[in-house]
Each structure stands twice: as structure tokens, then as C-alpha cells.
Amino acid sequence: MFASVKDLQIVNGGQTTASIFHTWKKEKAVIDNIFVQVKLSVIKNKENFSTIVSKISEYANTQNKVSVADLSSNRPYHIEFEKLSRSIFTPISENRSIQTKWFYERARGQYKNERLKESLPKSRLKAFELKTPKSQVFTKEELAKYINAYDEIVEGKKLVIAPHIVVRGNQKNYIQFVNYNLEKKLNNIYFEDAIAKAILFKAAEKVYGVKPNAIGDMRYVTVPYTLGLLMHITRKQIDFWKIWRNQEISKELKELLYEMMTSVEKLIKSTAPGGLYGEWAKKEECWLKIKKHKFHFNLENIKADLIDPTNSVKRKVQSEEDVRGQQIKEELLRIISIPYSVWKKIDVWGQESGELLPNQINLIDSIAFKVKENKGIPEIERMTALKIIDIVIEKAPALLDEVDAIVAAEAALKADDPVIDIELIKKMRDYDRRNKRLSGSQFQVLNNIITNNEALSDYKKGICLKYYRELNKKYGFRG
């Protein structure tokens, strides 16, 4: 009888495991006879699975300082938010021609690991950094800060979520975020609004500035307070969809934020008992005083930044199929980035090294052929190909060294490719009728397109392009 484990997590013993791995990897030590005692926890209550796992992690790590954020990484909320962040691209706009992702780091080090994984072949690294810039990486604690700064949640007579909670620091703010946000239903609209809040928060920090050109010396206080006040005075009518769509805030909104932050900071300092600004800002009383104060901000200039009830945008909620479809697209791009010739070398290496399982080796031929012919790759082959790539990156990364050279050569070839149309196909057919350079079946494909007046699909254009390249490279045909 066999059993298997997926999504294996080390609750306590990460240092031991890492030490053994590095001793084997770097020092080439023999570890065949080393045994590590394992306590396996079987959780039968699947409804409370995430909560129980978090508690096990918490109580098994009492000798080390482990943050609440680390212990809650496997909550369904975070897993779902991470999934959305990997599948949702920013919109193309007048100022942004490249679609990018906001990378949610559910667990520490995820971005670094993903970047390393995408660095082989090297041609993919630049694409990864363009698509997922480091400036758009954010953690659970940062997400909690971005969301809590705008919200007010009351429990009884006490505010449990508000800007003064954000000021208390990442850990305390995150605990409140966990207590009052993790049961929310997530979808692409929730994700887009959360990113819009992040963009607004980051923009406010930039407007506030840094020493010596800053508004003052209380950015960590003034920014969340000002954003909370902005939500209050606009009655939560800031158009987050517009911010998401543009991936920036307007000049008018920046100007208002500057004015607001200057006034808010001045009021906090003038009302703080004993001049203890930071401690005063952590109190609910301070937030209530700011909220009740009669400021005189002119909102006319930011009308375009507010939701227009007469012209509201109907936003479409993505289905699970949409999200999964995008993920599959990303996986396929990773597979086809490795050329046919390299897949064949991986096949040989897998057989000679014994690093690949027989079922993996059996599928490589089919995967390589589909990459070469630009054909669809079914799920079992897609999942196998991804696993093989990970094994190659770990065990034999040199196999991927030539990918960049092949991709560069193919790009140069594509630069010389002509437009495939009926006229060029006629010239190719007539040339081959005189010179007999193609095979009989290849000639017949060209002849059938002409004589039968067949429609030029992308597939047929691709076939004809291959024939053109063959005639051009070997025999100098130029049309």
C-alpha cells in the first residue's frame, strides 16, 4: 500500500532540513544514513483545517519568534488572494503599453524564488522582471495596511479597524486585519480595488516625501490618517476602478493629498498631550478628533476621481475558469519557451542520468513535437513538462544555457520573414515545380492552397512559412 503527501509544510525543523540540504549540496556529504524524527499530525476536521494548522505552527514554535503573518499564510483568504495576483494583469492604458502583475508574497521569499525559477533560460528573466516589477511586490502586512487605512469597523462601541490601528504597527494592525477580513469572499473586483488602495497609499507616501524635502517627520502616521479622512469626507466615493485602470492617481488628487496631509499632521501635533505625537496617534480619541474637525478642503477639483452614479462602470466578475485559464496560459508560455532541440537534449539527459521517471521520459517526445509544431498540449503533458523543467533547473541548469542563443537566432530569422500571402505561395509553388526542392507532400500543400482557393488560416500560414524558410536558407529563394 502506498501513500502520498502534497503541499508538505515543515512546522518546526526548517533549520535542520536546510542544514542537511546544504551539507549535501555544497559539501557533497553523504546523508544516506541520516534519519530525522518526524511527528506527523493528521487533521480530520477539514472545515477548520487552516485554523488548526496555524495553531500547531504557533505552539510548535514558542522557542522562536514567529510572526502572526507567517503563521496565517495558509488561510484560504491568502491562498485565494495569491491565486488572483498570479492571474490578473494590469490594464493597458495611454501611459502604459505593458501589462504587469502585482505580486502578492503570501510567504516570505516567494518573489525571490519565483525570480530564480524564471531566470532559466535567461531570456525569460527580463520578461519576468518587466511583467512582475519589484516595485509591485507586497506582503500580507502591507496588504493589511493598505486595506485597513480606508476602512472603519465598529464592534460594540469600539473602533476595531481605523487609521489609528494602522499607526500601531504592522503586527498589531495585521492581527486586526486577520480578525475582521479573512472571511470575505474574494474575486477579481476585490483584488483590483485592493491594488487601487495600494496605489493610492504609495502615492500619498511619495507626495509626503522624505527628509529633507518631506512635509514633516510623521509619514507613518499622517498617510493612513489622511487616507482615512479622504474616505470619510468623500463618503467612500473614491473611484478605485479608475485608479486600477490607470495604475496611478490624478494630479488633482495628489494636490489635494498634499494639502490634506499638511493640515492633518499639524492638527495631530497641536492636539497631542505632552507632545507625544506617535502615542497620541495610536489612540481612537485622536482619530475621532481628526474625523470631527471642520477642515475646509475643496473637493471640486477631484470630481473626476469620484464615482459617477450616472455613468457607473459595470464590472465583470471573473469565473474560476477565467482565473484557471490565465494560469494555464502562463504555464504553456513557460513550456514553449524551451525550443524543440533543447527538449530533445533533456530527453537524452533524463535517460542517461536517471533523474527523470520513466513516465516523464515517455512523454518528452510528444511534448517536444507539440512545441515544434505549435500544437495544443493536454493537461497531463503540461503538468509533466512543468515538473521536468523544475528538475532540470535544479539538477542540470546548463542544459538550458543554449536556449537564449536559439531564441535570438529564431528572432533574427523572423525579422527576415516575409508576409505569407497567396502571391508568395504561388511563387513558391512555381519555383519548386521548376527546381524540385521540396518533398512531394510539401509541394502538394502549396498546390492545394492555390488550386482549391483555400482560406489562409494561421496554421496554414505557419506551414508555408516553414517551407519558405527551407527554400530561402538552403537554396536562396527570395520570392
Secondary structure, DSSP 8 states (H G I E B T S, - for coil): ------S---SS-HHHHHHHHHHHHTS----TT------------GGGHHHHHHHHHHHHTTTS---HHHHTTTSHHHHHHHHHHHH------SS--S----EEESSTTHHHHHHHHTTSSHHHHHHHHHHS-GGGEEEHHHHHHHHHTT--EEETTEEEESHHHHHT-HHHHHHHHHHHHTTS---HHHHHHHHHHHHHHHHHHHHH--TTSSS-S-HHHHHHHHHHHHHHHTTT-B-HHHHHHHTS--HHHHHHHHHHHHHHHHHHHHH-GGG-HHHHHTSHHHHHHHHHS------GGGGGGB--TTS--------HHHHHHHHHHHHHHHHHTS-HHHHHHHHHHHHHH--S-HHHHHHHHHHHHHHHHT----HHHHHHHHHHHHHHHHH-GGGGTTHHHHHHHHHHHHHT-----HHHHHHHHHHHHHH--S-HHHHHHHHHHHHTT----HHHHHHHHHHHHHHHHHH----
